[in-house]
């Protein structure tokens, strides 16, 4: 085998190791969280289980007025509360009330041995669009008891989310030779993204779909070559699930498109969208159908949350000083906001992102710099707006995850700017940058998994060797999932180490040896 063939043969290994690492981490997250540990997972369970029985939109209920509750919250409950019929084998026990918001208490207190009786169950996510729940509901229909149904539902959501994330990585990698092309992707896929992607809720779907759609539009807008089926597939699937994931889906989709336009796409971008080939027409039709379905669903349910403009304005004003802890939740704010990522781990991720973003600002054009700054401002503004609309007026805490569909865009955009200008980097920096980013992300990814797992095994007062004296244990005990998390982190690191022996250097070595021979 000649040197060129040898280099070509070894190029996919960093990519394959990277993808395998994220898959291993996702599986370990899915298994290590007890039932109900995802945000609002009890409510999402009823929504998905009802859909698995063929009930698309449950029955509206009359909300009992009670003193002490904000008027906006009562109006919101009137608009969104629904009941769904669940047969006895899907009627859930009390998954998480005994340890929810009590981080010192393990998940062992939950009695999951007894389900409920057949009947109608209330959920406050009753009017959420059904489309992101379909994979979960399909698998939940196969379950014989509630805990099995919940984990099957998580599996369905995880299959959709990881599929979208892998499609994102392949789209950013296609036609490229360096792991530097995926540096932004690695910083976009925070532990919070993996956590949400493996819980029974649509939050992970909208974040993964936004990353997928944005990456596809960015690559198509670059204009250096005609888009291939891979990019059109990412655009179609990402756009469809982004539009249909939640009520704000169409807004996130439009924001993604505006973000790409801010970077100044090529002149051929408009022509490719207006006159696409057959595969492109199918992808655009998928995005269009997603928008139509999302808008039709909104018209059908006719949801009016009853939150006034004055309440929203007041909530947004209160959310601004809360950004200092709301924004880091996009890196890690697990459970019911009762599992926080330690500041050193958050700091490592922010430092890596700031360094990579600073490099992108240094290398980019003025238009690209303004677009990157705009993405950062838009993410922070989205946290403030969503908190002001959906949280504080209702008397509940703000959550940074609501703006994750915008939060994942900035690292990906930085990655595209850095890769496009890689020729201006020194060889040493070009080779060491993927290694440095991998080291930072692996420390935080594995550390976040350990922090979250300890909280449920022993409570936060327990030791770091929680697998030895765990009060709550997942299926098969902690050991296989700990092993899988470590394997996932090792695979991410190995991808960067293998990449660090650059193809160019490898080719020079082989050429020199051939000449000597």
SVG drawing of the C-alpha trace seen along z (x, -y; Angstrom):
<svg xmlns="http://www.w3.org/2000/svg" viewBox="-64 -46 82 53">
<polyline fill="none" stroke="black" stroke-width="0.4" points="0.0,0.0 1.4,-3.4 1.6,-6.3 -1.4,-8.1 -3.6,-5.0 -2.3,-4.4 -3.2,-7.9 -6.6,-7.7 -7.3,-4.4 -6.6,-5.8 -8.5,-9.0 -11.9,-7.8 -10.6,-6.4 -10.7,-9.7 -14.3,-10.2 -15.4,-6.7 -13.8,-6.9 -15.5,-10.2 -18.9,-8.9 -18.5,-5.8 -17.5,-7.8 -20.6,-9.9 -22.8,-6.9 -21.2,-5.2 -21.7,-8.4 -25.3,-8.6 -26.1,-5.0 -24.4,-5.5 -26.6,-8.6 -29.7,-6.8 -29.2,-4.0 -27.7,-5.9 -30.7,-8.2 -33.5,-6.8 -37.1,-6.9 -38.4,-10.5 -35.0,-12.1 -35.4,-14.0 -37.0,-17.5 -40.8,-17.1 -40.3,-13.4 -43.3,-12.3 -45.5,-14.6 -43.8,-13.7 -44.3,-10.0 -48.1,-10.5 -48.0,-12.4 -46.0,-9.8 -47.8,-6.8 -51.2,-8.3 -49.9,-8.7 -48.8,-5.1 -52.4,-4.2 -53.5,-6.3 -54.7,-9.4 -53.2,-12.4 -54.8,-15.2 -56.2,-14.3 -59.2,-15.7 -59.3,-19.2 -59.9,-19.5 -61.2,-22.2 -58.5,-23.5 -59.4,-23.9 -58.7,-27.5 -56.6,-27.7 -55.2,-30.6 -51.6,-31.5 -51.1,-30.5 -50.3,-33.2 -53.2,-34.0 -50.9,-33.5 -50.2,-29.9 -53.9,-29.1 -54.6,-30.5 -51.6,-28.5 -52.9,-25.3 -56.3,-25.9 -54.6,-26.1 -52.2,-23.1 -53.5,-20.6 -54.9,-17.4 -55.8,-13.9 -54.8,-10.7 -56.2,-7.2 -53.5,-4.8 -54.1,-1.0 -53.0,0.7 -49.7,1.9 -48.7,-1.7 -50.2,-3.5 -47.1,-4.9 -46.1,-4.8 -44.8,-7.9 -41.5,-8.0 -39.6,-10.8 -41.6,-12.9 -39.6,-11.5 -36.2,-12.7 -37.1,-15.6 -35.5,-18.9 -33.8,-17.0 -30.2,-16.5 -29.0,-15.0 -31.5,-12.1 -30.8,-9.2 -33.4,-7.8 -33.8,-4.6 -36.8,-6.1 -39.0,-5.7 -41.3,-2.6 -41.5,-1.5 -42.9,2.0 -46.5,0.9 -48.1,-0.8 -51.5,-2.5 -54.9,-1.5 -56.2,-2.0 -57.7,-5.4 -57.1,-8.9 -53.9,-10.6 -53.2,-14.4 -50.2,-16.0 -49.3,-19.7 -47.6,-19.0 -50.8,-17.8 -50.8,-20.1 -47.2,-19.6 -46.9,-18.6 -46.9,-14.8 -44.2,-14.5 -41.1,-14.5 -42.8,-11.8 -43.5,-9.4 -40.3,-7.3 -40.8,-7.1 -44.5,-6.2 -43.8,-3.5 -41.4,-1.7 -43.6,-2.3 -46.4,-0.4 -44.3,2.7 -43.9,2.4 -45.5,4.6 -45.0,2.4 -44.4,-1.3 -40.7,-1.4 -40.0,0.7 -42.2,-1.8 -40.2,-4.8 -36.9,-3.3 -38.2,-2.3 -39.5,-5.8 -36.1,-7.2 -34.5,-4.8 -36.9,-6.1 -36.0,-9.7 -32.3,-8.8 -32.3,-7.0 -33.8,-10.1 -31.5,-12.6 -28.3,-10.6 -29.2,-10.0 -29.6,-13.7 -26.3,-14.4 -24.4,-11.8 -25.9,-13.3 -24.6,-16.7 -21.1,-15.3 -21.1,-13.6 -22.3,-16.7 -19.5,-18.8 -16.9,-16.2 -17.8,-15.3 -15.1,-16.1 -12.6,-17.2 -9.4,-15.6 -9.0,-17.0 -10.7,-16.5 -10.5,-20.3 -13.7,-20.3 -15.5,-18.8 -14.0,-21.0 -17.1,-23.2 -19.4,-20.2 -17.6,-18.9 -18.1,-22.1 -21.7,-22.3 -22.6,-18.9 -22.4,-19.8 -23.2,-17.3 -26.6,-19.0 -27.3,-18.1 -26.5,-14.5 -28.5,-14.4 -31.6,-15.8 -31.1,-13.6 -31.5,-10.5 -34.5,-11.5 -38.2,-11.2 -38.8,-14.8 -38.7,-16.9 -36.0,-19.3 -33.2,-17.1 -34.9,-16.7 -35.1,-20.4 -31.4,-21.0 -30.2,-18.1 -32.4,-19.0 -31.3,-22.7 -27.6,-21.6 -28.3,-19.3 -30.3,-21.8 -27.8,-24.6 -24.8,-22.5 -26.5,-21.5 -27.5,-25.0 -24.0,-26.3 -22.4,-23.7 -24.8,-24.2 -24.4,-28.0 -20.6,-27.7 -21.1,-27.3 -17.8,-25.6 -19.5,-22.6 -23.0,-21.3 -24.6,-19.8 -24.8,-16.1 -27.5,-13.8 -26.0,-13.9 -26.4,-17.6 -29.9,-17.6 -30.8,-14.7 -29.5,-16.7 -31.4,-19.7 -34.7,-17.8 -34.6,-15.8 -33.2,-18.5 -35.6,-21.1 -38.7,-18.8 -38.0,-17.8 -36.9,-21.3 -40.1,-22.8 -42.3,-20.2 -40.5,-19.5 -42.2,-22.2 -44.3,-25.3 -41.2,-27.5 -39.9,-25.2 -40.8,-27.4 -39.1,-30.3 -35.9,-28.4 -35.9,-27.3 -36.2,-30.8 -33.5,-31.9 -31.1,-29.2 -31.7,-30.5 -31.1,-34.1 -27.9,-33.1 -26.6,-31.5 -27.6,-34.6 -25.7,-36.8 -22.5,-35.0 -23.0,-36.0 -23.7,-32.9 -22.4,-32.5 -24.3,-33.8 -25.2,-30.3 -27.0,-29.6 -30.2,-31.3 -30.1,-29.4 -29.6,-26.1 -32.7,-26.7 -34.9,-28.0 -33.8,-25.4 -32.7,-22.3 -32.2,-18.9 -34.5,-16.0 -33.0,-15.2 -33.0,-18.8 -36.6,-19.2 -37.5,-16.3 -35.5,-17.9 -37.1,-21.3 -40.5,-19.6 -39.8,-17.9 -38.9,-21.3 -42.0,-22.9 -44.3,-20.0 -42.8,-20.4 -43.7,-24.1 -47.2,-23.4 -47.8,-20.7 -46.4,-22.9 -48.6,-25.8 -51.7,-23.6 -51.1,-22.1 -51.0,-25.5 -54.2,-26.5 -55.9,-23.3 -55.2,-23.5 -55.7,-27.3 -53.5,-27.7 -53.7,-31.0 -51.5,-30.9 -53.0,-34.0 -49.7,-35.7 -49.9,-39.5 -47.3,-41.7 -46.7,-43.4 -46.0,-40.0 -43.6,-39.0 -41.7,-42.3 -41.4,-42.0 -40.2,-38.4 -37.6,-39.4 -36.3,-42.1 -36.0,-39.6 -34.2,-37.1 -31.4,-39.4 -29.5,-39.2 -30.2,-35.5 -28.1,-34.9 -25.0,-34.2 -26.5,-30.8 -29.1,-30.3 -26.5,-30.4 -24.2,-27.8 -27.2,-25.4 -26.7,-24.9 -23.5,-23.1 -24.9,-21.2 -28.1,-21.7 -29.5,-18.2 -32.5,-16.6 -35.1,-19.0 -32.4,-21.7 -31.2,-19.9 -28.0,-18.5 -25.6,-21.4 -22.3,-21.0 -19.4,-22.1 -17.9,-25.5 -14.5,-24.0 -16.1,-21.8 -18.2,-24.6 -15.1,-26.8 -13.2,-24.3 -15.9,-24.2 -16.3,-28.0 -12.6,-28.5 -12.3,-26.1 -15.3,-27.8 -13.9,-31.3 -10.5,-30.3 -12.0,-28.7 -14.4,-31.6 -11.6,-34.1 -9.6,-32.2 -12.6,-32.4 -13.0,-36.1 -9.3,-36.6 -9.4,-34.6 -12.8,-35.6 -13.9,-38.5 -15.6,-41.5 -19.0,-40.2 -18.2,-36.8 -17.1,-38.4 -20.3,-40.4 -22.3,-37.3 -20.5,-35.3 -21.1,-38.1 -24.7,-38.3 -25.1,-34.5 -23.8,-35.0 -26.1,-37.9 -29.1,-36.0 -28.5,-33.0 -28.4,-35.1 -31.5,-37.1 -33.3,-33.9 -32.7,-32.7 -34.1,-36.0 -37.1,-35.9 -38.1,-32.3 -37.6,-32.7 -39.7,-35.8 -42.5,-34.1 -42.6,-30.5 -41.1,-30.5 -41.1,-33.6 -44.7,-34.7 -45.9,-31.2 -44.0,-31.1 -41.3,-28.6 -37.6,-28.9 -36.0,-29.8 -34.1,-27.2 -31.3,-27.8 -32.2,-24.6 -35.1,-26.4 -32.7,-28.3 -30.4,-25.4 -31.6,-25.4 -29.7,-28.7 -27.0,-27.7 -25.6,-24.9 -25.2,-27.3 -22.3,-29.4 -19.7,-26.6 -20.6,-25.1 -20.3,-28.5 -16.9,-29.1 -15.8,-25.7 -16.7,-26.6 -14.8,-29.9 -11.7,-28.3 -11.7,-25.4 -12.1,-27.8 -9.1,-29.8 -7.0,-26.8 -4.2,-27.7 -3.5,-30.8 -2.7,-28.7 0.7,-27.3 1.1,-23.6 1.7,-23.1 -1.5,-24.9 -3.5,-23.2 -2.4,-19.8 -2.7,-20.5 -6.1,-22.3 -8.2,-19.2 -6.2,-17.5 -6.7,-20.4 -10.5,-20.6 -10.8,-16.8 -9.0,-16.9 -11.3,-19.7 -14.5,-18.1 -13.6,-14.6 -12.9,-15.9 -16.2,-17.7 -18.3,-15.0 -17.1,-12.2 -17.1,-14.5 -20.7,-15.6 -21.7,-11.9 -20.1,-11.1 -21.6,-14.2 -25.1,-13.3 -24.7,-9.6 -23.5,-10.2 -26.5,-12.4 -28.9,-9.5 -26.8,-6.7 -26.1,-8.2 -27.2,-11.8 -24.7,-14.7 -23.4,-14.0 -22.1,-10.6 -18.5,-9.8 -17.1,-9.7 -16.8,-5.9 -20.6,-5.8 -20.7,-2.6 -19.4,-0.7 -22.1,-1.7 -24.9,-2.9 -28.4,-3.1 -29.9,-3.3 -28.5,-1.2 -29.5,-1.2 -30.1,2.1 -27.0,4.3 -25.5,2.2 -23.3,-0.9 -20.2,0.9 -21.1,1.5 -22.4,-2.1 -19.3,-3.6 -17.2,-1.4 -19.2,-2.6 -18.8,-6.3 -15.1,-5.9 -14.9,-4.1 -16.8,-6.9 -14.4,-9.5 -11.4,-7.4 -12.7,-7.1 -13.1,-10.9 -9.5,-11.3 -8.2,-8.5 -9.7,-10.2 -7.7,-13.3 -4.5,-11.4 -4.8,-9.5 -5.5,-12.7 -2.5,-14.3 -0.3,-12.1 -1.3,-14.3 -1.8,-12.7 0.7,-15.3 3.4,-14.2 2.5,-10.6 2.8,-11.0 6.2,-12.7 7.5,-9.9 6.3,-7.3 7.7,-9.2 11.1,-9.6 11.2,-5.9 10.2,-5.0 13.1,-7.1 15.5,-5.6 14.4,-2.1"/>
</svg>
